[in-house]
Amino acid sequence: MAKVSPGEFIRQVRAETARVVWPSSRETVMTTVMVIIMTTVLGLFFFSLDSFFSWIVQSLLKLI
């Protein structure tokens, strides 16, 4: 790997950063809202699934 001076490294980093297409604030907010909604839905789904299986196990243990 070629050695690069610190100054050249900084210039390369700035050049790469200039090419990045940053999301707008609206896109960031919409993505954040979608993540919150999806984690809430999945959390409720797994909670209900866990409660259902817990009820099954408790019912089976009462039979013994």
Buried (B, 14 or more C-beta within 10 A) or exposed (E): EEEEEEEEEEEEEEEEEEEEEEEEEEEEEEEEEEEEEEEEEEEEEEEEEEEEEEEEEEEEEEEE
